[in-house]
Amino acid sequence: MLRNKRFFLLSLVLVVSLLAGATGSFAQEGGTTQLGPITQRIIDRGELICGVNAAVPGFGVVNAAGEYVGFDVDACHAVAAAILGDANAVSFRPLTGADRQAAIQSGEVDMISRNTTYTLSRDVTWAVIFAPTTFYDGQGVMVKADLGVTTMEELDGGSMCVQSGTTTELNITDAITSRGLDIDLVVFPDAPGTWEGYLSGRCDAWTTDRSGLVSYQATAEDPGAHVILDVVLSKEPLGPLTPQSDEQFAEIVRWTIFGLITAEEYGITSENIDDFLTSESPDIQRFLGLNDNPSGSYLGIANDFMVNVIRQVGNYGEIYARHLGVAPFNLARGVNALWTDGGLLYAPPFR
Ligand SMILES: N[C@@H](CCC(=O)N[C@@H](CS)C(=O)NCC(=O)O)C(=O)O
């Protein structure tokens, strides 16, 4: 009787595992990759839902045609191309700094790609997985040129505009305290409000990520009227993030970002990708999933997923050049160059 019961239970476990395997798993050499719940829901709905910025030109903004565009926005397009084979299968949700935690925890968005700093407390308390850093940044301070200020110390006794729900707000408090300064913080809920507050004279200075300062200065009516001080108050490694509840989806996002960096390293672009499809190089064949070399199959997605990503979105360098390397930003790559060019961008091998 007991043996029969055991046999029944064992068979039940086997059938359930087989059924689970049949729904949303991809066969691959040496095993199967079970799709996680977020990957599965993206496939079922036929689009990715991505939380982005709508207020930082160059990184995430709505253009005149009503489309979301920018460096961070392209990370969403890349993930859509990786999973669905269509870079345009994305729906965007604008998020302010303070909206981010609730949006990712409630499942309102599948992922966020919005100048978000990778920190210990966010990693743990937001229950998220940060993808590789896509933009190494640091916090800066902007003042009006006619104020004649060149250092933080000269702002003693003055005021500074800052946005709530950001690392910026926390860092500036530390920076003021550690320097023994007396600077009043005037807090706003979003970037346009903070900028307007600074412009209208509510504060003497504006502090945020240097990328944000460059973005607003470059698109200001008179860029020369503002100066970004020669000070970096923090480390702000910015990149996408996904819920901890789906490690498999996080792997896809992680390797899509690594793929963008790797493509730049190999010199594979949206323009020349077809030339690489017949490459004799084992590295390239593995990276692009050609000639039965496993690549995307490890992730449960199209084996040649990076071909779709590069063809439709381009490599890291192309994305950077398209949004940040052009006027009015003309932002140098700096530490965001490849490691081979003295920068910090380094992707592990596709092997
Ligand atoms: N990297 C920082 C700051 C990010 C941030 O929210 N920056 C502001 C100022 S540039 C922004 O993007 N605001 C846009 C908005 O809230 O609409 C963080 O992750 O907290």
The ligand as an SDF file (V2000), in Angstrom:
LIG
                    3D

 20 19  0  0  0  0  0  0  0  0999 V2000
   20.9670   58.2740  -10.3710 N   0  0  0  0  0  0  0  0  0  0  0  0
   20.1820   58.8400   -9.3180 C   0  0  0  0  0  0  0  0  0  0  0  0
   19.3650   60.0460   -9.7730 C   0  0  0  0  0  0  0  0  0  0  0  0
   18.4410   59.7050  -10.9110 C   0  0  0  0  0  0  0  0  0  0  0  0
   17.3660   60.7730  -11.1690 C   0  0  0  0  0  0  0  0  0  0  0  0
   16.1640   60.5380  -10.9060 O   0  0  0  0  0  0  0  0  0  0  0  0
   17.7860   61.9210  -11.6910 N   0  0  0  0  0  0  0  0  0  0  0  0
   16.8250   62.9670  -11.9510 C   0  0  0  0  0  0  0  0  0  0  0  0
   17.5210   64.2580  -12.2990 C   0  0  0  0  0  0  0  0  0  0  0  0
   18.4620   64.2260  -13.7820 S   0  0  0  0  0  0  0  0  0  0  0  0
   15.8720   62.5330  -13.0600 C   0  0  0  0  0  0  0  0  0  0  0  0
   16.1920   61.7400  -13.8990 O   0  0  0  0  0  0  0  0  0  0  0  0
   14.6570   63.0660  -13.0460 N   0  0  0  0  0  0  0  0  0  0  0  0
   13.6610   62.8210  -14.0300 C   0  0  0  0  0  0  0  0  0  0  0  0
   12.2620   62.8380  -13.4630 C   0  0  0  0  0  0  0  0  0  0  0  0
   12.1020   62.5390  -12.2810 O   0  0  0  0  0  0  0  0  0  0  0  0
   11.3180   63.1120  -14.2040 O   0  0  0  0  0  0  0  0  0  0  0  0
   19.2810   57.7880   -8.7170 C   0  0  0  0  0  0  0  0  0  0  0  0
   19.2340   56.6610   -9.2200 O   0  0  0  0  0  0  0  0  0  0  0  0
   18.6050   58.0740   -7.7270 O   0  0  0  0  0  0  0  0  0  0  0  0
  1  2  1  0
  2  3  1  0
  2 18  1  0
  3  4  1  0
  4  5  1  0
  5  6  2  0
  5  7  1  0
  7  8  1  0
  8  9  1  0
  8 11  1  0
  9 10  1  0
 11 12  2  0
 11 13  1  0
 13 14  1  0
 14 15  1  0
 15 16  2  0
 15 17  1  0
 18 19  2  0
 18 20  1  0
M  END
$$$$
